[in-house]
Amino acid sequence: MVNSALPQLKIEICGLEELESAASEVIKFAGDLKFWILDGDMGAGKTTFIKAVCKCLGVTDNVTSPTYSIINEYETEGGEPIYHFDFYRMKEESEALDIGVDEYFDSGKYCFVEWPSKIPTLLPDSHFLKVSISLTRNDNRLIELNRHD
């Protein structure tokens, strides 16, 4: 019988000062997986986490939530684009197709997707990292990672 368990990692953050170190650890764990879906309740820290990841990847742009623009594009010091999506306001998946998400998703560049539950049939079946962020005691954060190779 083949063991079908997904590679997993859990990191608990006890304060913002630990966020950059955790982001670096997540990047290493992700390896070549550049498509990340981020789950978590409103206010769990998804965008704050993406800011830390982008800093580790060499982004010098101001990283903000794309809640109203749907997508933000950042650039690393090396000129590589990074795409950050927030589908919270999406009412139908067709809205995502209208902005050309399939081209972004197929680009091979980093894509960070907040509120993936709004576009379930547009997400890849494999080759992505699922990042779940939840609040724990004392406003700490638990980051749970699952590789889908």
Long-range contacts (C-beta under 8 A, 24 or more apart in sequence): 6-146, 6-147, 6-148, 7-146, 7-147, 7-149, 8-144, 8-145, 8-146, 8-147, 9-144, 9-145, 10-142, 10-143, 10-144, 10-145, 11-142, 11-143, 11-145, 12-136, 12-140, 12-141, 12-142, 12-143, 13-140, 13-141, 13-142, 13-143, 14-138, 14-140, 15-140, 16-48, 19-48, 19-49, 19-52, 20-52, 20-55, 20-56, 22-49, 22-52, 22-143, 23-49, 23-52, 23-53, 23-55, 23-56, 24-56, 26-53, 26-129, 26-131, 26-143, 26-145, 27-53, 27-56, 27-57, 29-129, 29-145, 29-147, 30-129, 30-145, 30-147, 31-147, 33-127, 33-128, 33-129, 33-147, 33-148, 33-149, 34-108, 34-109, 34-110, 34-111, 35-105, 35-110, 35-111, 35-113, 35-124, 35-127, 35-128, 35-129, 36-110, 36-111, 36-112, 36-113, 36-128, 36-129, 36-130, 36-131, 37-113, 37-116, 37-123, 37-128, 37-129, 37-130, 37-131, 38-112, 38-113, 38-114, 38-116, 38-131, 38-132, 38-133, 39-116, 39-117, 39-130, 39-131, 39-132, 39-133, 40-132, 40-133, 40-134, 41-134, 41-135, 43-135, 44-133, 44-134, 44-135, 44-141, 45-133, 45-141, 46-114, 46-131, 46-133, 47-86, 47-114, 49-131, 49-133, 49-141, 49-143, 50-84, 50-112, 50-114, 53-112, 54-82, 54-84, 57-82, 57-110, 65-114, 70-96, 70-99, 71-99, 71-101, 71-104, 80-109, 80-110, 81-107, 81-109, 82-109, 82-110, 82-111, 82-112, 83-107, 83-109, 83-110, 83-111, 83-112, 84-111, 84-112, 84-114, 85-111, 85-112, 85-113, 85-114, 86-114, 86-115, 87-113, 87-114, 87-115, 87-116, 87-118, 87-119, 88-114, 88-115, 88-118, 90-115, 90-118, 90-119, 93-118, 93-119, 93-120, 93-121, 93-122, 96-122, 97-122
